[in-house]
Amino acid sequence: MNLRHKDIQPFHVMDILAKAKTMQEQGIDIIHLEIGEPDFATPEPINKAAISAIEDKQCFYTSSLGLKPLREKIAEYYQQHFDLQTQAENIVITAGASGALLLVLGAILDANDSIMLAAPGYPCNTNFAKFLDINTCSVEVDETTNYQLSADLIKQHWHDGIKAVILASPANPTGTLIYSDKLREIYQWLEQKEATLIVDEIYHQLVYDMPVSTALSVSENIIVINSFSKYYQMTGWRLGWCVVPEKLIATMDKLSQNLFLAASTPAQYGALAAFSPETQEILQQRRETLKQRRDFLLEAIKNLGFKVPVKPQGAFYIYADCSLLTSDSFQFCMDLLQYAHVAITPGIDFGSNKPEKFVRFSYTQDLLVLKEAINRIKKFISKNS
Ligand SMILES: Cc1ncc(COP(=O)(O)O)c(C=O)c1O
């Protein structure tokens, strides 16, 4: 039987997590640097807003496109910070960025159309495509383009049937950004080809060395994906959004009604407090903490023999080349867990671009914990060299 899920692989990091769990049950202290979510709890103003909505019995379905005041707040955010014309009508509230990606792919692509994406990249995009019978054109990227697709790479790999290109900035697993001039070149070329540009900005705001920007400043025809998961530290609430041009709103509404009915109502009420000055102050402090962690971890792993060809400017990941230490990054991750009790993610989870040479570190732990992880990795490497 040819079931459409047959080519969808579970994350390989799950093997590592399962092993870590068994070890923890045996009382072993594991340091988790494999997980893609911050260690910070959801900011208290968001919790309070959600709790009061529940106490007020506000838990009915919202409109499929989302709670109007939340859509207004998000639109205001783009208007005030980036001087854009974004309207509440352009915002679709979704079940995380995951829900947004699924709806957007369903809205703009047909079975047997193709989508271009970068490798390494976020693995679920390929799997969403497979699930919708969309073909993927995976293009290998490296330090020469900041681990991002470029207009030249897109032109080189272009073929008939490609209807959309998806980028992420900051990207998972590399933490690299795509700059506006490069994005504009890509957008202009795709416009000629009548193809859509989707930019996943789930790590938007988690940028450390430069001002935050959005692809919407290049064109409001670009589809932007975002989420409350990462910067707002609401991973488990399952809430995200996308910004779409007017012509797509009715389709997004129809798909959202059928696939999800609506995003979580208490989560949407909670998120109304996400843009308050009180919450923003908490989040900005946490961003500073993440920056300090990045600065520490980046230097520390380089001193251990990992190579990081491009400084990650955002998100909370470092994608490190471990080829001086091992020829098999998956086995390296397994051994590191077994003997040093540190969990990291093998490159195989991010596509087929030399995965055996790379591992991903998430700096989603306190600085002291990161320091302990480095001590453990150092001992492990010196024993094995
Ligand atoms: C690049 C990227 N996009 C989308 C997602 C999905 O996030 P969520 O559905 O929690 O918003 C993730 C999660 O790690 C991600 O890294």
Ligand as a Chemical Component Dictionary entry (heavy atoms), coordinates in Angstrom:
data_LIG
# 
_chem_comp.id                   LIG 
_chem_comp.type                 NON-POLYMER 
_chem_comp.pdbx_formal_charge   0 
_chem_comp.three_letter_code    LIG 
# 
loop_
_chem_comp_atom.comp_id 
_chem_comp_atom.atom_id 
_chem_comp_atom.alt_atom_id 
_chem_comp_atom.type_symbol 
_chem_comp_atom.charge 
_chem_comp_atom.model_Cartn_x 
_chem_comp_atom.model_Cartn_y 
_chem_comp_atom.model_Cartn_z 
_chem_comp_atom.pdbx_ordinal 
LIG C1 C1 C 0 12.112 27.262 11.410 1  
LIG C2 C2 C 0 10.927 26.755 12.167 2  
LIG N1 N1 N 0 9.688  26.949 11.654 3  
LIG C3 C3 C 0 8.595  26.508 12.283 4  
LIG C4 C4 C 0 8.675  25.847 13.501 5  
LIG C5 C5 C 0 7.396  25.387 14.166 6  
LIG O1 O1 O 0 7.173  26.051 15.376 7  
LIG P1 P1 P 0 5.760  26.231 16.086 8  
LIG O2 O2 O 0 4.787  25.388 15.393 9  
LIG O3 O3 O 0 5.989  25.849 17.517 10 
LIG O4 O4 O 0 5.412  27.690 15.991 11 
LIG C6 C6 C 0 9.936  25.633 14.088 12 
LIG C7 C7 C 0 10.073 24.919 15.364 13 
LIG O5 O5 O 0 11.144 24.618 15.857 14 
LIG C8 C8 C 0 11.093 26.104 13.400 15 
LIG O6 O6 O 0 12.333 25.948 13.900 16 
# 
loop_
_chem_comp_bond.comp_id 
_chem_comp_bond.atom_id_1 
_chem_comp_bond.atom_id_2 
_chem_comp_bond.value_order 
_chem_comp_bond.pdbx_ordinal 
LIG C1 C2 SING 1  
LIG C2 N1 SING 2  
LIG C2 C8 DOUB 3  
LIG N1 C3 DOUB 4  
LIG C3 C4 SING 5  
LIG C4 C5 SING 6  
LIG C4 C6 DOUB 7  
LIG C5 O1 SING 8  
LIG O1 P1 SING 9  
LIG P1 O2 DOUB 10 
LIG P1 O3 SING 11 
LIG P1 O4 SING 12 
LIG C6 C7 SING 13 
LIG C6 C8 SING 14 
LIG C7 O5 DOUB 15 
LIG C8 O6 SING 16 
# 
